[in-house]
Amino acid sequence: MKNIFILFCFILVNFSFSQKKQDFNVISPNGKIEVKITVNDKVLWSISHEKDLILAPSEMTITLDGNVVLGKNPVVLNSKKESVDTSFETPLYKKKTVKDQYNKLKINFKNDFAIEFRVFDDGAAYRFITKKKKEITVKSEEVVLNFDQDYSTLMPYVRDLRNPKDQFISSFESHYENKKVSEFAKDTLAFLPFLIDYKNHKKAVFLEADLEDYPGLFVTNNKNKTGFESRFSKYPIKETNGGFNYLNKLITERADYLVKTKGTRTFPWRAIVISENDATLANNDMVQKLAEPSKIKDISWIKHGKVAWDWWNDWNIYDVDFKAGINTQTYKYYIDFASKNKVEYVVLDEGWSVETDIMKHNPNVDLEALIAYAKERNVGIILWASWMAIHDKTEVVFENYAKLGVKGFKVDFIDRDDAKMVNSVYDIAQKAANHKLIIDFHGMYKPTGIQRTFPNILNFEGVKGLENNKWTPNDDVPLYDTTIPFIRMMAGPMDYTPGAMRNATKSEFKPSHSTPMSQGTRCHQLALYTIFEAPLQMMADSPTAFMKEQESTDFIAKIPTTFDETAALDGKVGKYVSIARKKENTWYLGAITNWDSRDITIDFSFLEKGKKFQAEIFSDGLNADKAAVDYKREIITVDSTTKLKYHLASGGGLAMIIK
């Protein structure tokens, strides 16, 4: 009896200790952001920015096989705070160097796990860490976002379903819907990033980073409709061909877990970026800071640049003495155009091969001859391929085409972010790097930092880009264009594919497959080459269209695709944005507006003081409100004290190169 009594007392003491409330806090280096952590029956965190509550107390758990719940009745072993102030080089990014300064708290718990919190001047993040000897099975994860008020949101909902019965198979292309937290769209999910609009001009964007060997995060309303809770796709165990042209793997059966994974690992970051000024959201490095550093030691072979693209313009070249289409003569024409205009690449999109077996070529396309022809003209060839065709025999495909001289692949129709697909994306990136191939992931979920981990991945779709303009007259594209720099672009580069030379006002826009046009002005399109981040940036229109507009083409050709410095000058989410970027000694500037015409002021104080600069400026023409192709080109002298007003037409823009 005595031994039983002692054992009972021990259990009681241990239980009481585990239930004892413990409080921690971490404050940002500038003192504005405070994260409070409460450990009781669960672990909760809350975030305040000065006097404003950004995130109300929200719980976090991970459930493992055997009903082991990390974060439920947790027992704190110890904790450690640390301040970090460092930086790292980013040669294929919007700036050469990223400053990485934060205060850190790591809480170690009984049961071989920890939770790490980082608090930056612009936001906060946490992640789970496990240190278990054997493989673990993750059954679920609880990510909760609670709010103290019913704030407005800008949410990208899952709308384009590749399988109507499975909301987790999607193109990840969606406009943002402005709804209250409580008005979350019924019978669907939302994917990240998304934005919350607070009072006092403050906004927050919710992100995830370092997504490896794990499914992507979706959200839905909680039961009380006062916030959001997580949803994840279960691990696929049976698949079948389906979707568009049977280029997807549709899942017919899922496991009852998210992933079987290493017992000792870090889990994805759950991050929140907070702004007092909308413009700062357009120049944020949170995902880059939280990503795993490069796994490629030598990146000198990775060449960024622009790409002459065939698919959007439907291979529509004319005034030539051959039949345009998916054939050798047409692609030589694209190569000649690229060479003449110093465009680094030409992509051969769908049709150059058998879609389901890219080892079999279209007999009308002499690929080896095209590679040799392009090499003589200092142009690289990139090949389009479905993910399914690459995934089936990745090593064979990459080894074969690397030996032929192909520079990279545009991998399409991924359309999932379950753990199996995420692992495949990492595998493709690594094998491509082994063969010195660059990758553009199209039909892709949002980037989550893998672009830093594998810098040979130069671009990602996960955005409702220009290709949608071909068929969607009711889409409000200028509104979307002035929203994504503050939300989606924060996750990483975007394969938006700008460059339309046929430009239309809102009333004149019409869908067209072979002669597609853009919504908004010519200068709106020119400005996108500076505003939209894309180390591999498409030139969507046909060589014929570009050559008829050589002045605009010359301007686009001069804009680099990576930069040494970025300055977000001004902007309001969904209304307008202006951004300046520097490469070596030259600045590039872009500004765009939604369908509302407006006057903006460009303050040139970002320029080096005491020097004169020459600015080549493309601005909306006086008649751009009726003829969206109308623009004015001028060259003027400016310095750091210059302030100039410009009128942006409806759907308009402004673009500059400043030397």
TIVEX-624211 format. One record per residue (C-alpha): y, x, z; residue in three letters. Coordinates in steps of 0.05 Angstrom, whole numbers, plus 5000, padded with zeros to 4 digits. Each point is the difference from the previous one (the first is absolute). Layout:
YXZALA;...
//
This chain:
500050005000MET;504750575017LYS;499050314931ASN;501249334966ILE;506449905040PHE;502550694981ILE;498449874926LEU;503649325004PHE;506250345030CYS;499950524946PHE;499649484945ILE;505649595034LEU;504550615005VAL;498650204928ASN;501449294976PHE;506449965040SER;502350664971PHE;498649774929SER;504149385012GLN;505950355032LYS;506249924958LYS;502950654975GLN;506450084961ASP;502150554952PHE;505950104954ASN;502350454944VAL;507250054974ILE;502250244932SER;503750674995PRO;506649654989ASN;498749535059GLY;500749354960LYS;492749794995ILE;495549895060GLU;492649864998VAL;497049705063LYS;492550025011ILE;496649575051THR;492750135019VAL;496749425037ASN;494149604975ASP;502450214931LYS;504850514971VAL;506649714976LEU;506050324968TRP;507049744989SER;505950294963ILE;507449935013SER;505850284961HIS;506050075047GLU;500449305030LYS;496049654945ASP;492649845008LEU;496750194935ILE;492849895020LEU;497949575060ALA;494050245041PRO;494250044951SER;492850195013GLU;495550494963MET;492450075002THR;494350264958ILE;493249685008THR;493850434988LEU;492749824993ASP;496749795065GLY;506249605021ASN;503750635021VAL;507449834997VAL;504750595002LEU;506349755034GLY;496849455042LYS;500050135075ASN;502050724985PRO;499850555051VAL;505450534993VAL;497550715011LEU;506650354986ASN;506050024955SER;504450524969LYS;507049994970LYS;502550494948GLU;506250094958SER;499350244928VAL;505550254955ASP;497550304935THR;500249924925SER;495450084940PHE;500750144926GLU;499049434950THR;500450284929PRO;497849364965LEU;504449505037TYR;507049715002LYS;502450595043LYS;497750735006LYS;499449995076THR;498449455050VAL;502650065071LYS;494749775050ASP;502949885069GLN;497049535052TYR;497949925072ASN;492749895012LYS;495649695053LEU;492450064999LYS;496149595050ILE;492850205011ASN;495249465023PHE;493149975029LYS;494749864947ASN;502050584954ASP;506249724967PHE;507550105000ALA;506249664972ILE;505650424973GLU;507249744994PHE;505650344961ARG;507249775005VAL;504950244947PHE;507449874992ASP;498249504945ASP;493849665028GLY;493550065038ALA;492550034987ALA;493350015036TYR;492850174983ARG;493350005035PHE;496050645007ILE;492650025018THR;495850595024LYS;492949744997LYS;494250454981LYS;496249514957LYS;502149564941GLU;503549355020ILE;500249324967THR;506849665002VAL;499049255004LYS;507449815003SER;507050235018GLU;505449605035GLU;507050154975VAL;505149525027VAL;507449924985LEU;503649535048ASN;507349804996PHE;504949695049ASP;503349564946GLN;498149664936ASP;502950524954TYR;500549994924SER;494950424962THR;499150274930LEU;492549964988MET;495650194941PRO;494549485002TYR;493250074967VAL;500949574938ARG;496650354941ASP;492749925019LEU;494750364959ARG;494949565035ASN;502649325024PRO;494849995055LYS;502050685028ASP;507250125021GLN;498650745010PHE;499150134925ILE;507050004972SER;504750384954SER;505050115058PHE;505649754956GLU;504649495030SER;507349825007HIS;502849935070TYR;500549315030GLU;505649885050ASN;496849605057LYS;500649965075LYS;494650315042VAL;497549305016SER;500049804927GLU;494750504977PHE;497049744935ALA;493749595012LYS;493150194977ASP;501750704981THR;501250705028LEU;505850494993ALA;499350744987PHE;504450585021LEU;505650224999PRO;504149395021PHE;506849915031LEU;502849635062ILE;507449835000ASP;503150025071TYR;506949855026LYS;505650535001ASN;498350224928HIS;493550325025LYS;493649984960LYS;493050275009ALA;494650164950VAL;492750015021PHE;495450534969LEU;493550355008GLU;498650744985ALA;494350494995ASP;495049474976LEU;493650404992GLU;492849755009ASP;502849325022TYR;502249344969PRO;507249814988GLY;503849545046LEU;501949284983PHE;503549515046VAL;500249255013THR;503649565051ASN;497550015072ASN;498049345031LYS;506849875031ASN;503650194936LYS;504350495039THR;497550624965GLY;494550304959PHE;492950245010GLU;495650444959SER;494749854949ARG;495550524967PHE;494949964944SER;492950105023LYS;495850554969TYR;496949804933PRO;492550034995ILE;498749634935LYS;504450004938GLU;500049744929THR;504250124938ASN;505649504990GLY;507449894997GLY;504350144939PHE;495450234943ASN;494750125053TYR;503850635022LEU;499649855075ASN;494450035050LYS;500149335034LEU;496949975068ILE;494349505009THR;498050205071GLU;503650355056ARG;497450315064ALA;502249775069ASP;504050645012TYR;505950374970LEU;497150694994VAL;494750485026LYS;503850645013THR;500250655038LYS;500349945075GLY;505350535006THR;506049814958ARG;507149744997THR;501249294976PHE;505749764954PRO;507149985027TRP;503349335014ARG;507350134987ALA;506749655005ILE;506450254968VAL;506549745030ILE;506850014966SER;507149835019GLU;502250074928ASN;496049734941ASP;501350624958ALA;496250465047THR;493649624984LEU;500650254929ALA;499550725023ASN;494650015053ASN;494450515011ASP;495749655053MET;493649974958VAL;500950714976GLN;500950245072LYS;493849635025LEU;495450214942ALA;494950555004GLU;502650654968PRO;497550224932SER;492750164992LYS;501750384936ILE;502050725016LYS;502750184931ASP;504249454969ILE;503550444948SER;496049674944TRP;502449305016ILE;505349814949LYS;504249385011HIS;504249684945GLY;501049414954LYS;494849664957VAL;500549664932ALA;495949375009TRP;496749554949ASP;497349375033TRP;506549655021TRP;502950054930ASN;493449794968ASP;499750644957TRP;505749684963ASN;503050554957ILE;502749864930TYR;503750324942ASP;493850444991VAL;495150084943ASP;493749845040PHE;497349405037LYS;502150055073ALA;494849875052GLY;494850355043ILE;498850574951ASN;501250754991THR;506149934956GLN;503649545049THR;498650475058TYR;502550604961LYS;506449614991TYR;500549905075TYR;498850745010ILE;505450194950ASP;504849545036PHE;498350305067ALA;500750714975SER;506749874967LYS;502849685063ASN;496950495049LYS;495549475031VAL;494350345036GLU;494249534986TYR;497149464956VAL;495149505030VAL;494449704959LEU;499149325032ASP;494349514991GLU;496450014933GLY;499150754989TRP;492949945028SER;494849485017VAL;502949695063GLU;493650015040THR;497850694976ASP;505650484987ILE;495250544976MET;499749594936LYS;506350054957HIS;503349514952ASN;498350294931PRO;507249884978ASN;502550495053VAL;498550744989ASP;501250215072LEU;498650744991GLU;504950044942ALA;505349635040LEU;499250475060ILE;500850604954ALA;505949684964TYR;503449845066ALA;498850705029LYS;503550324940GLU;506049575016ARG;499950125076ASN;497949285015VAL;494349825047GLY;495049444989ILE;498349505055ILE;494349514990LEU;499649295026TRP;493449795033ALA;497649435042SER;498050195071TRP;493149744987MET;499050474941ALA;502650595040ILE;496249835064HIS;493349954966ASP;500050734979LYS;506250335027THR;497750734998GLU;497249954930VAL;506349664973VAL;504950485032PHE;496250634981GLU;499249774928ASN;507349804988TYR;503050585039ALA;496250474954LYS;502849634940LEU;507050135026GLY;501849315027VAL;505350065055LYS;498449385041GLY;497849285006PHE;503349335011LYS;494849645041VAL;500649244997ASP;497049365030PHE;498850265070ILE;502449345030ASP;497050105069ARG;501350405063ASP;493649915040ASP;497250635031ALA;495250114942LYS;505649984950MET;504650435043VAL;494550535004ASN;499249964925SER;507550124989VAL;499650635044TYR;493750234964ASP;503449914931ILE;506150385025ALA;495950585025GLN;495550054939LYS;506149954954ALA;503350575039ALA;493750424992ASN;500949954925HIS;507650065003LYS;501249294977LEU;505949565020ILE;498949275018ILE;504149364991ASP;496749445040PHE;501749344965HIS;497549325023GLY;500450325068MET;501649825072TYR;506350295030LYS;500050755014PRO;499250195073THR;501350754999GLY;494250244957ILE;505550244951GLN;501550555051ARG;492750135015THR;498250054926PHE;506450174963PRO;496349974934ASN;500749245008ILE;506849924969LEU;500749244999ASN;497549335023PHE;501049294977GLU;499449495056GLY;506649724973VAL;501749424953LYS;502750454946GLY;503149934932LEU;493449824967GLU;500649325033ASN;506449884961ASN;495949904937LYS;497649325025TRP;503949765060THR;506749674981PRO;500749665068ASN;499550645041ASP;506650225029ASP;499350734981VAL;507050275018PRO;499049695069LEU;493350365006TYR;502950654973ASP;505449995054THR;494849855054THR;494350504989ILE;504250635013PRO;500849765072PHE;492749785011ILE;494450194951ARG;503150674980MET;499950215073MET;492450054994ALA;500450494943GLY;501050084924PRO;499549404954MET;497049944931ASP;505249474981TYR;500650264928THR;507449914982PRO;503250154933GLY;501149354961ALA;504950084943MET;500149264986ARG;504049705056ASN;501649285015ALA;504449575043THR;496949475044LYS;500949454949SER;497850404940GLU;493750315028PHE;493549804965LYS;492850245010PRO;497350424943SER;493650404994HIS;501850464942SER;507650045007THR;500849945076PRO;506850015033MET;502750105070SER;504049545044GLN;506950315012GLY;504350504964THR;498750664965ARG;503450375057CYS;495549655050HIS;494150324964GLN;503350684997LEU;501649985075ALA;492749875018LEU;498150704979TYR;504050275058THR;498949435050ILE;492549904994PHE;495850575027GLU;494650224951ALA;498050734990PRO;496349744939LEU;505049534968GLN;498349574939MET;504549874941MET;497649304985ALA;503149844932ASP;497550244933SER;502350644965PRO;503349564947THR;504149635052ALA;502050645035PHE;502050364936MET;504449414980LYS;503450105068GLU;500250765000GLN;506250045044GLU;496349635056SER;493650394986THR;503650675006ASP;502849775067PHE;493149795027ILE;496850644976ALA;504850415042LYS;498349655066ILE;494750385040PRO;494349645037THR;500250405065THR;506250225038PHE;502650495052ASP;504549525038GLU;501149255005THR;505949605025ALA;499749245007ALA;507349834987LEU;500349255011ASP;496049374994GLY;497949325026LYS;492849774996VAL;499149554940GLY;507250074978LYS;501650704976TYR;498550735012VAL;503050674981SER;496450675008ILE;501750714982ALA;494950564993ARG;500950744989LYS;495850494960LYS;502250725002GLU;507549964985ASN;500249314968THR;500749325032TRP;497149354970TYR;502649325021LEU;497549304990GLY;502649325022ALA;497449304985ILE;501649295019THR;496149345001ASN;502249434955TRP;506749985037ASP;505350414966SER;503950425049ARG;505050565008ASP;497650625035ILE;503550645022THR;496750684989ILE;502250505052ASP;498650704974PHE;500550335068SER;492750224993PHE;502450534951LEU;501450715023GLU;507150065024LYS;505150424961GLY;496449954933LYS;501349604937LYS;494249634967PHE;498949694932GLN;497049305003ALA;496549684941GLU;500449265015ILE;496549404971PHE;503149355025SER;499249274980ASP;504249824939GLY;505449475002LEU;495349524964ASN;493650165038ALA;500349315031ASP;498149724931LYS;496950604965ALA;496050375053ALA;499350604954VAL;507550135003ASP;502150635037TYR;505550515004LYS;498950755001ARG;505450465025GLU;500750715027ILE;505050115056ILE;501750525053THR;498649845073VAL;499950365067ASP;498049845072SER;506549625011THR;499049534941THR;498849265011LYS;499049564939LEU;499049254993LYS;495149724949TYR;498349294979HIS;492649864996LEU;498349424954ALA;494949475018SER;493550395005GLY;504150624987GLY;499950735017GLY;503550675000LEU;497050694986ALA;503050705004MET;498250734991ILE;504950435039ILE;500450754987LYS;
//
